[in-house]
Amino acid sequence: MKNLSLLLILVVVALAACKTQKIAPKPQPVAQEKSTPTVVAAPTTAPKANTGKPAAVASKEERFSAASGEVADYGTNKFFVILGSFSILENAKRLKETLATENFHPVILLNDSGMYRVCGNSYAEESAARARIAEVRSSFPKYSDIWLLIRKQ
């Protein structure tokens, strides 16, 4: 009788131990927020986006000179319309050739950090440079990332 009750207890314990466990459902991934880079902007007359606000023009102030082999006669101009920025000179030269076929007069500039900036135009007045940026954005949508380089003295 003791053996039978011991066997019964073992069976009950075994069945209780084999009870299925409820597994928590996998958490759903949280949607990633898209961050927008901070842009130094000033009012512009660029074409309006779908939001009804004028498109912002990024700008940066830095020291630079004409890249090796470039003839840059920008005189006292302080504002430069930049259509591309590269760490490799050959890439800048390719963009320069493309821009020349699109009636730009590009010049490659080299900044103190070693970046090659492909300049489409330069101006003495900021308003003229910003107007050119708006014109390029509307005429050449592929250059929508165009920006303004301000020569640091």
Secondary structure, 3 states (H helix, E strand, C coil): CHHHHHHHHHHHHHHHHCCCCCCCCCCCCCCCCCCCCCCCCCCCCCCECCCCCECCCCEEEECEEECCCCCCCCCCCCEEEEEEEECCHHHHHHHHHHHHHCCCCCEEEEECCCCEEEEEEEECCHHHHHHHHHHHHHHCHHHCCCEEEEECC
